[in-house]
Every structure is written in structure tokens, then in C-alpha cells.
Amino acid sequence: MKTIKAVAQQYEVTYDALRFYEKAGLLPPIQRDQQGRRVYSPTDLAELDKLLHLRKLGASVQETKDMLALFHNDKPMVNKYDAGIQLLQQLDADLDKRIAEIQQQKDFLKDKITHLNQLKAELD
């Protein structure tokens, strides 16, 4: 069991974000200790890990909620799987686009560094 402070530090999120995820239904109700402070179980942390990955990939709060529900549905329907697969494929495509954009920026920086090193060498 981990405190909210330990979880916030481990996952680099704010206390407010953790409280929001619980209030929005992205996390199940978190157990409380005798003083009323949140304590996170390993199961809670596994859920948090999934939702943070989805959010970092660009999933909206509702999309994240839908995907997490799909993972926990005992009687999933084919259309729910189709929607989940479609979302993950879109997130994958979006990530590829972001990677390409970052690579362009890295190439730009590499060119500028090379250019500045050449100018510096001419001064020596």
C-alpha cells in the first residue's frame, strides 16, 4: 500500500490529478487509512499505470474511461472491442506522426550544431 505522496512521486503526477482520476471514475474508489488518507493498492497502481499510458498517448478522459472499462468487462461486446481497437490504432498513428515531427526537429538541431561547429572551426 502506498500513500498519495509516494504514488504522485513515483508516477510524476500531482495529488490533484490523482484525486481527479478517482473522482472521474478512471480509478476505482481508493481505500483510506484510519486518518482518511488515500492508500493505493498494487491493483490501484496497475490501473493508474494503464490510464497514464493512455493519457500520455493522447486519449481523452472519456476514451481512457472507455478503454479501462473494456479491460474489466466480463461480458464484452464485439463492437466495444472494435471501438477499443480503433482507438488504439488511432493513438498509434498519432504517435507515429509525433515521432516523425520530433525527428524533423532533431535533424534541424543536428544541422545547426554542425553549421555552428564549422563556423567555430573557421575562427580557430
VOPA-170210 format. One record per atom (N, C-alpha, C): residue number from 1; z, x, y; chain. Coordinates in nm, 3 decimals. Example, Ala and Ser with C-alpha at 12.3 -4.5 7.8 and 13.67 -1.06 7.14 Angstrom:
! residues 2
NODE_1_0.780_1.319_-0.569_A
NODE_1_0.780_1.230_-0.450_A
NODE_1_0.780_1.320_-0.330_A
NODE_2_0.708_1.285_-0.225_A
NODE_2_0.714_1.367_-0.106_A
NODE_2_0.787_1.290_0.003_A
END
This chain:
! residues 124
NODE_1_0.000_0.084_-0.118_A
NODE_1_0.000_0.000_0.000_A
NODE_1_0.000_0.089_0.125_A
NODE_2_-0.086_0.054_0.219_A
NODE_2_-0.099_0.134_0.341_A
NODE_2_-0.072_0.047_0.463_A
NODE_3_-0.015_0.109_0.563_A
NODE_3_0.011_0.040_0.689_A
NODE_3_-0.119_0.027_0.768_A
NODE_4_-0.116_-0.059_0.869_A
NODE_4_-0.233_-0.076_0.954_A
NODE_4_-0.267_0.055_1.025_A
NODE_5_-0.166_0.130_1.060_A
NODE_5_-0.188_0.258_1.127_A
NODE_5_-0.263_0.354_1.035_A
NODE_6_-0.219_0.364_0.911_A
NODE_6_-0.283_0.454_0.815_A
NODE_6_-0.426_0.410_0.787_A
NODE_7_-0.448_0.281_0.775_A
NODE_7_-0.582_0.229_0.748_A
NODE_7_-0.674_0.254_0.867_A
NODE_8_-0.624_0.227_0.987_A
NODE_8_-0.704_0.249_1.108_A
NODE_8_-0.745_0.396_1.118_A
NODE_9_-0.654_0.485_1.089_A
NODE_9_-0.686_0.629_1.095_A
NODE_9_-0.784_0.667_0.985_A
NODE_10_-0.761_0.620_0.864_A
NODE_10_-0.847_0.655_0.751_A
NODE_10_-0.991_0.610_0.773_A
NODE_11_-1.009_0.489_0.827_A
NODE_11_-1.143_0.433_0.842_A
NODE_11_-1.198_0.445_0.984_A
NODE_12_-1.118_0.506_1.073_A
NODE_12_-1.158_0.527_1.212_A
NODE_12_-1.199_0.396_1.280_A
NODE_13_-1.111_0.298_1.267_A
NODE_13_-1.128_0.169_1.333_A
NODE_13_-0.999_0.138_1.410_A
NODE_14_-1.010_0.046_1.503_A
NODE_14_-0.892_0.009_1.582_A
NODE_14_-0.808_-0.095_1.508_A
NODE_15_-0.685_-0.107_1.552_A
NODE_15_-0.599_-0.212_1.498_A
NODE_15_-0.662_-0.349_1.526_A
NODE_16_-0.716_-0.362_1.648_A
NODE_16_-0.778_-0.489_1.686_A
NODE_16_-0.894_-0.524_1.594_A
NODE_17_-0.973_-0.425_1.555_A
NODE_17_-1.085_-0.451_1.464_A
NODE_17_-1.032_-0.501_1.329_A
NODE_18_-0.928_-0.438_1.280_A
NODE_18_-0.871_-0.480_1.151_A
NODE_18_-0.817_-0.623_1.160_A
NODE_19_-0.750_-0.653_1.269_A
NODE_19_-0.698_-0.789_1.287_A
NODE_19_-0.813_-0.890_1.297_A
NODE_20_-0.919_-0.850_1.370_A
NODE_20_-1.035_-0.938_1.384_A
NODE_20_-1.099_-0.966_1.249_A
NODE_21_-1.118_-0.862_1.168_A
NODE_21_-1.181_-0.881_1.037_A
NODE_21_-1.101_-0.979_0.951_A
NODE_22_-0.970_-0.971_0.961_A
NODE_22_-0.886_-1.065_0.885_A
NODE_22_-0.900_-1.206_0.943_A
NODE_23_-0.891_-1.218_1.074_A
NODE_23_-0.899_-1.349_1.139_A
NODE_23_-1.035_-1.415_1.116_A
NODE_24_-1.142_-1.334_1.115_A
NODE_24_-1.278_-1.387_1.097_A
NODE_24_-1.309_-1.420_0.951_A
NODE_25_-1.218_-1.386_0.862_A
NODE_25_-1.239_-1.415_0.720_A
NODE_25_-1.319_-1.310_0.647_A
NODE_26_-1.340_-1.195_0.709_A
NODE_26_-1.410_-1.086_0.642_A
NODE_26_-1.319_-1.014_0.545_A
NODE_27_-1.192_-1.016_0.574_A
NODE_27_-1.089_-0.965_0.483_A
NODE_27_-1.002_-1.083_0.440_A
NODE_28_-0.949_-1.077_0.320_A
NODE_28_-0.856_-1.182_0.280_A
NODE_28_-0.728_-1.169_0.362_A
NODE_29_-0.644_-1.270_0.362_A
NODE_29_-0.516_-1.256_0.433_A
NODE_29_-0.441_-1.133_0.380_A
NODE_30_-0.401_-1.049_0.471_A
NODE_30_-0.333_-0.924_0.435_A
NODE_30_-0.184_-0.951_0.417_A
NODE_31_-0.130_-0.895_0.310_A
NODE_31_0.014_-0.910_0.284_A
NODE_31_0.094_-0.850_0.399_A
NODE_32_0.214_-0.899_0.414_A
NODE_32_0.305_-0.848_0.517_A
NODE_32_0.430_-0.794_0.451_A
NODE_33_0.487_-0.692_0.515_A
NODE_33_0.613_-0.640_0.463_A
NODE_33_0.727_-0.725_0.519_A
NODE_34_0.850_-0.683_0.493_A
NODE_34_0.966_-0.764_0.534_A
NODE_34_0.979_-0.777_0.685_A
NODE_35_0.920_-0.682_0.757_A
NODE_35_0.923_-0.688_0.904_A
NODE_35_0.801_-0.761_0.961_A
NODE_36_0.715_-0.813_0.873_A
NODE_36_0.597_-0.886_0.919_A
NODE_36_0.478_-0.799_0.949_A
NODE_37_0.486_-0.670_0.916_A
NODE_37_0.374_-0.579_0.942_A
NODE_37_0.274_-0.584_0.826_A
NODE_38_0.147_-0.572_0.860_A
NODE_38_0.042_-0.575_0.758_A
NODE_38_0.054_-0.453_0.667_A
NODE_39_0.035_-0.479_0.537_A
NODE_39_0.027_-0.371_0.439_A
NODE_39_-0.096_-0.397_0.353_A
NODE_40_-0.182_-0.298_0.344_A
NODE_40_-0.311_-0.311_0.278_A
NODE_40_-0.305_-0.258_0.136_A
NODE_41_-0.351_-0.339_0.043_A
NODE_41_-0.355_-0.302_-0.099_A
NODE_41_-0.484_-0.226_-0.127_A
NODE_42_-0.493_-0.160_-0.242_A
NODE_42_-0.620_-0.096_-0.280_A
NODE_42_-0.738_-0.195_-0.281_A
NODE_43_-0.714_-0.318_-0.322_A
NODE_43_-0.819_-0.420_-0.321_A
NODE_43_-0.863_-0.450_-0.178_A
NODE_44_-0.767_-0.460_-0.085_A
NODE_44_-0.799_-0.483_0.055_A
NODE_44_-0.884_-0.367_0.109_A
NODE_45_-0.849_-0.245_0.071_A
NODE_45_-0.922_-0.128_0.119_A
NODE_45_-1.064_-0.125_0.063_A
NODE_46_-1.081_-0.168_-0.060_A
NODE_46_-1.216_-0.174_-0.119_A
NODE_46_-1.302_-0.275_-0.042_A
NODE_47_-1.242_-0.389_-0.006_A
NODE_47_-1.313_-0.490_0.073_A
NODE_47_-1.347_-0.436_0.211_A
NODE_48_-1.252_-0.369_0.272_A
NODE_48_-1.274_-0.311_0.404_A
NODE_48_-1.387_-0.209_0.399_A
NODE_49_-1.389_-0.129_0.296_A
NODE_49_-1.495_-0.029_0.281_A
NODE_49_-1.633_-0.095_0.275_A
NODE_50_-1.645_-0.201_0.197_A
NODE_50_-1.773_-0.274_0.188_A
NODE_50_-1.813_-0.330_0.322_A
NODE_51_-1.719_-0.396_0.389_A
NODE_51_-1.755_-0.461_0.515_A
NODE_51_-1.788_-0.358_0.623_A
NODE_52_-1.719_-0.246_0.625_A
NODE_52_-1.751_-0.144_0.724_A
NODE_52_-1.889_-0.083_0.700_A
NODE_53_-1.925_-0.065_0.574_A
NODE_53_-2.060_-0.015_0.544_A
NODE_53_-2.164_-0.114_0.594_A
NODE_54_-2.144_-0.241_0.564_A
NODE_54_-2.240_-0.343_0.608_A
NODE_54_-2.250_-0.348_0.760_A
NODE_55_-2.137_-0.343_0.828_A
NODE_55_-2.137_-0.347_0.975_A
NODE_55_-2.206_-0.223_1.032_A
NODE_56_-2.177_-0.106_0.977_A
NODE_56_-2.241_0.017_1.027_A
NODE_56_-2.391_0.015_1.003_A
NODE_57_-2.433_-0.054_0.900_A
NODE_57_-2.576_-0.066_0.871_A
NODE_57_-2.644_-0.167_0.963_A
NODE_58_-2.565_-0.241_1.039_A
NODE_58_-2.623_-0.334_1.135_A
NODE_58_-2.611_-0.480_1.100_A
NODE_59_-2.541_-0.513_0.992_A
NODE_59_-2.523_-0.653_0.955_A
NODE_59_-2.433_-0.722_1.059_A
NODE_60_-2.469_-0.845_1.093_A
NODE_60_-2.385_-0.923_1.184_A
NODE_60_-2.255_-0.961_1.113_A
NODE_61_-2.162_-1.015_1.188_A
NODE_61_-2.037_-1.062_1.128_A
NODE_61_-2.068_-1.168_1.023_A
NODE_62_-2.155_-1.264_1.057_A
NODE_62_-2.186_-1.371_0.962_A
NODE_62_-2.259_-1.317_0.840_A
NODE_63_-2.353_-1.225_0.860_A
NODE_63_-2.424_-1.165_0.746_A
NODE_63_-2.328_-1.091_0.655_A
NODE_64_-2.234_-1.019_0.716_A
NODE_64_-2.134_-0.946_0.639_A
NODE_64_-2.047_-1.043_0.560_A
NODE_65_-2.007_-1.151_0.625_A
NODE_65_-1.924_-1.252_0.557_A
NODE_65_-2.000_-1.311_0.439_A
NODE_66_-2.128_-1.342_0.459_A
NODE_66_-2.210_-1.399_0.351_A
NODE_66_-2.224_-1.302_0.235_A
NODE_67_-2.246_-1.175_0.265_A
NODE_67_-2.262_-1.076_0.157_A
NODE_67_-2.132_-1.059_0.080_A
NODE_68_-2.021_-1.052_0.150_A
NODE_68_-1.892_-1.038_0.082_A
NODE_68_-1.863_-1.160_-0.004_A
NODE_69_-1.900_-1.278_0.044_A
NODE_69_-1.881_-1.400_-0.036_A
NODE_69_-1.967_-1.394_-0.162_A
NODE_70_-2.087_-1.341_-0.151_A
NODE_70_-2.175_-1.328_-0.266_A
NODE_70_-2.112_-1.238_-0.373_A
NODE_71_-2.045_-1.133_-0.330_A
NODE_71_-1.980_-1.042_-0.424_A
NODE_71_-1.867_-1.110_-0.500_A
NODE_72_-1.809_-1.215_-0.442_A
NODE_72_-1.691_-1.279_-0.501_A
NODE_72_-1.718_-1.416_-0.561_A
NODE_73_-1.840_-1.460_-0.557_A
NODE_73_-1.874_-1.593_-0.606_A
NODE_73_-1.882_-1.593_-0.758_A
NODE_74_-1.800_-1.675_-0.822_A
NODE_74_-1.801_-1.684_-0.968_A
NODE_74_-1.925_-1.757_-1.021_A
NODE_75_-1.981_-1.845_-0.939_A
NODE_75_-2.099_-1.921_-0.979_A
NODE_75_-2.209_-1.906_-0.873_A
NODE_76_-2.263_-1.785_-0.861_A
NODE_76_-2.363_-1.763_-0.757_A
NODE_76_-2.492_-1.838_-0.787_A
NODE_77_-2.560_-1.874_-0.681_A
NODE_77_-2.688_-1.942_-0.694_A
NODE_77_-2.800_-1.842_-0.666_A
NODE_78_-2.914_-1.864_-0.729_A
NODE_78_-3.026_-1.772_-0.715_A
NODE_78_-3.064_-1.753_-0.569_A
NODE_79_-3.065_-1.862_-0.491_A
NODE_79_-3.106_-1.849_-0.351_A
NODE_79_-3.008_-1.763_-0.271_A
NODE_80_-2.881_-1.762_-0.310_A
NODE_80_-2.783_-1.676_-0.243_A
NODE_80_-2.814_-1.529_-0.273_A
NODE_81_-2.849_-1.501_-0.399_A
NODE_81_-2.888_-1.364_-0.434_A
NODE_81_-3.014_-1.324_-0.358_A
NODE_82_-3.110_-1.416_-0.350_A
NODE_82_-3.232_-1.386_-0.277_A
NODE_82_-3.203_-1.353_-0.132_A
NODE_83_-3.115_-1.430_-0.070_A
NODE_83_-3.077_-1.405_0.069_A
NODE_83_-3.005_-1.271_0.083_A
NODE_84_-2.918_-1.240_-0.012_A
NODE_84_-2.847_-1.112_-0.010_A
NODE_84_-2.941_-0.995_-0.027_A
NODE_85_-3.034_-1.007_-0.120_A
NODE_85_-3.132_-0.901_-0.143_A
NODE_85_-3.219_-0.882_-0.019_A
NODE_86_-3.261_-0.994_0.040_A
NODE_86_-3.344_-0.987_0.160_A
NODE_86_-3.269_-0.917_0.274_A
NODE_87_-3.142_-0.951_0.292_A
NODE_87_-3.063_-0.886_0.397_A
NODE_87_-3.053_-0.736_0.371_A
NODE_88_-3.020_-0.698_0.248_A
NODE_88_-3.006_-0.555_0.218_A
NODE_88_-3.139_-0.482_0.236_A
NODE_89_-3.249_-0.544_0.200_A
NODE_89_-3.379_-0.482_0.221_A
NODE_89_-3.409_-0.466_0.370_A
NODE_90_-3.371_-0.565_0.450_A
NODE_90_-3.392_-0.554_0.595_A
NODE_90_-3.305_-0.445_0.654_A
NODE_91_-3.180_-0.436_0.610_A
NODE_91_-3.092_-0.329_0.658_A
NODE_91_-3.147_-0.194_0.619_A
NODE_92_-3.205_-0.184_0.500_A
NODE_92_-3.265_-0.059_0.454_A
NODE_92_-3.384_-0.021_0.542_A
NODE_93_-3.468_-0.116_0.573_A
NODE_93_-3.584_-0.091_0.658_A
NODE_93_-3.539_-0.051_0.799_A
NODE_94_-3.438_-0.120_0.851_A
NODE_94_-3.385_-0.086_0.983_A
NODE_94_-3.328_0.055_0.984_A
NODE_95_-3.261_0.092_0.877_A
NODE_95_-3.204_0.226_0.867_A
NODE_95_-3.314_0.332_0.862_A
NODE_96_-3.421_0.305_0.788_A
NODE_96_-3.535_0.397_0.786_A
NODE_96_-3.591_0.418_0.926_A
NODE_97_-3.601_0.310_1.002_A
NODE_97_-3.651_0.319_1.140_A
NODE_97_-3.558_0.404_1.225_A
NODE_98_-3.427_0.382_1.212_A
NODE_98_-3.331_0.461_1.291_A
NODE_98_-3.337_0.608_1.252_A
NODE_99_-3.354_0.636_1.123_A
NODE_99_-3.364_0.774_1.077_A
NODE_99_-3.488_0.840_1.138_A
NODE_100_-3.600_0.768_1.141_A
NODE_100_-3.724_0.822_1.199_A
NODE_100_-3.705_0.850_1.347_A
NODE_101_-3.637_0.760_1.417_A
NODE_101_-3.611_0.780_1.560_A
NODE_101_-3.522_0.902_1.583_A
NODE_102_-3.421_0.916_1.500_A
NODE_102_-3.332_1.033_1.512_A
NODE_102_-3.410_1.161_1.482_A
NODE_103_-3.498_1.157_1.383_A
NODE_103_-3.578_1.276_1.352_A
NODE_103_-3.667_1.315_1.469_A
NODE_104_-3.722_1.216_1.539_A
NODE_104_-3.802_1.245_1.658_A
NODE_104_-3.717_1.314_1.763_A
NODE_105_-3.595_1.268_1.781_A
NODE_105_-3.506_1.330_1.879_A
NODE_105_-3.469_1.473_1.838_A
NODE_106_-3.447_1.492_1.709_A
NODE_106_-3.416_1.627_1.659_A
NODE_106_-3.536_1.720_1.681_A
NODE_107_-3.656_1.671_1.656_A
NODE_107_-3.777_1.752_1.678_A
NODE_107_-3.791_1.788_1.826_A
NODE_108_-3.764_1.691_1.914_A
NODE_108_-3.768_1.716_2.057_A
NODE_108_-3.669_1.827_2.094_A
NODE_109_-3.546_1.816_2.046_A
NODE_109_-3.445_1.918_2.076_A
NODE_109_-3.485_2.055_2.022_A
NODE_110_-3.538_2.057_1.901_A
NODE_110_-3.582_2.183_1.842_A
NODE_110_-3.689_2.249_1.928_A
NODE_111_-3.786_2.170_1.974_A
NODE_111_-3.892_2.223_2.061_A
NODE_111_-3.835_2.278_2.191_A
NODE_112_-3.742_2.206_2.250_A
NODE_112_-3.682_2.250_2.377_A
NODE_112_-3.599_2.377_2.358_A
NODE_113_-3.528_2.385_2.250_A
NODE_113_-3.449_2.506_2.222_A
NODE_113_-3.542_2.625_2.204_A
NODE_114_-3.650_2.606_2.129_A
NODE_114_-3.747_2.713_2.107_A
NODE_114_-3.807_2.757_2.241_A
NODE_115_-3.844_2.659_2.323_A
NODE_115_-3.903_2.690_2.453_A
NODE_115_-3.805_2.768_2.541_A
NODE_116_-3.681_2.724_2.547_A
NODE_116_-3.582_2.794_2.629_A
NODE_116_-3.554_2.934_2.576_A
NODE_117_-3.552_2.949_2.445_A
NODE_117_-3.534_3.083_2.388_A
NODE_117_-3.650_3.175_2.424_A
NODE_118_-3.772_3.122_2.428_A
NODE_118_-3.889_3.202_2.469_A
NODE_118_-3.879_3.243_2.615_A
NODE_119_-3.839_3.149_2.701_A
NODE_119_-3.822_3.182_2.842_A
NODE_119_-3.714_3.285_2.862_A
NODE_120_-3.607_3.273_2.789_A
NODE_120_-3.496_3.370_2.797_A
NODE_120_-3.544_3.506_2.753_A
NODE_121_-3.623_3.514_2.646_A
NODE_121_-3.673_3.642_2.594_A
NODE_121_-3.763_3.711_2.696_A
NODE_122_-3.835_3.632_2.774_A
NODE_122_-3.923_3.690_2.876_A
NODE_122_-3.842_3.757_2.988_A
NODE_123_-3.719_3.712_3.007_A
NODE_123_-3.634_3.770_3.113_A
NODE_123_-3.573_3.903_3.070_A
NODE_124_-3.565_3.923_2.940_A
NODE_124_-3.500_4.047_2.889_A
NODE_124_-3.588_4.166_2.903_A
END
